[in-house]
């Protein structure tokens, strides 16, 4: 494009039109202000898209942080339940050794603890 200050108060003319005439280009002239406005609108659209992308990225980043906090809380809760299950087993074993509960009672309770422990460990790993 070539700028011609004497055409339409300043206009750009297609270089192909200047060299090869209308056989090369039919729309060969555009006013400087129209071109400037078109470029400005395009740049504003790009800027808006960038702002939208940054906003979306911020939202996604916030949601990811929330999810991470929720997962950390859940993991902590599961760890606490696992510790409580281990403590329950230890106290159950102590009661059995001390003769406070019978072997049958110990077996009944002991069958529940490993199942509960497996369930908690599976949840913790997933």
N, C-alpha and C positions, 0 to 999 in steps of 0.2 A: 504494500500500500504506500502511496505517496501523498503527502499532505500538500494541498494547494490552497494558500490563503486567499486567493482571489475568487474562488468558487463558493457560492452560497455562504458567505461570511466565514469561510474556513471549512474545508471538507477533505475527506480522504478519497482517493481514487485508486481503483484496482490497478496494480502494476501490469497485469496481463492485458487489461483493456487499453492502457497507454501504449503498450508494445504491439498488441495484435488486434486492436479494435473490438467491435461488438461480437465478432466471431468467437472470441475467447470468453467474454463475460458479459452477461446482459445487465446485471445490477452492478454498475461500475462506480457509483459515487454514493457516499454517505456523509451527512453533515457531522462536523466535529462534535457537537452537543449530543446528537443522537447516539453516536458511537460511545461517547463518554458515559451517557446514561445507561446504555446497554451493558457496558463493562462494569459500571458501578452496581447495577442490579445483580449481575452474575456474581460479583464479589460478595455482595450482601447475602445472597442465597447460600454461597459457600460458607460464609461466616456463620450463618444461622444453623446450617447443617453441622458445623464443627461444634457450636455451642450445644446443640441438641445431643450430639454424640458425647460430649463431655458431661452433660447432665445425666444422660443414660448411664454412662460409665460410673458416675458418682452414685447413682441409685443402685446399680448392680453391686458396686463395691460395698455399699452400706448393707445390702441384703446378705452378701457373702459374710460380712463381719458378724451380722446377727446370727446367721446359721452357725458360724464357727463358735460363737459364744454358747448357743443352744447345745451344740454337740459336746462342748467341753463340760457344760453343766450335767448333761446326761451321763457322760463318762464318769464324772465325779460321783454322781448318784449311784451308778452301777458298782464302782469301786467300793463305796461305802456299804452297799448291800452285800457285796462279796466278803468284806471284812466282818460284817455282822454274822453272816452264815458260818464263816470259819470260827468266830467266837462262840456261836451256838453249838457247833460241833465239839469244841474244846470243853465247854461247860457240860455238855451231855456226856462226854467221855469221863469227865471228873465225877459226875453224879453216878455213873455206872461203876467206876472203880471204887468209889466210896460206899457202894451198896445201897444207895438211896433209891435207884430204879432197877428194875429187873432186866435181864438180858433181852427178854421179849420187847419190853418198852424201848430199850436202847436200839434194837434192830428196826422197830417201826419208825422211830425218829431218824435213825441213820439212813434208812432208805430214801427219805424225803430230801435230806440235805444234799447228796450228790446230784440228784435231778435238778434241784434249785440252783446249785452251783454251775452245772452245765448250761442251764438256761441263761444265767447271768453272764457267763463267759462268752456264749454265742452272741448275745446282744452287744457285749463290749467289743467284740471283734468285727462286727458288721457296722 
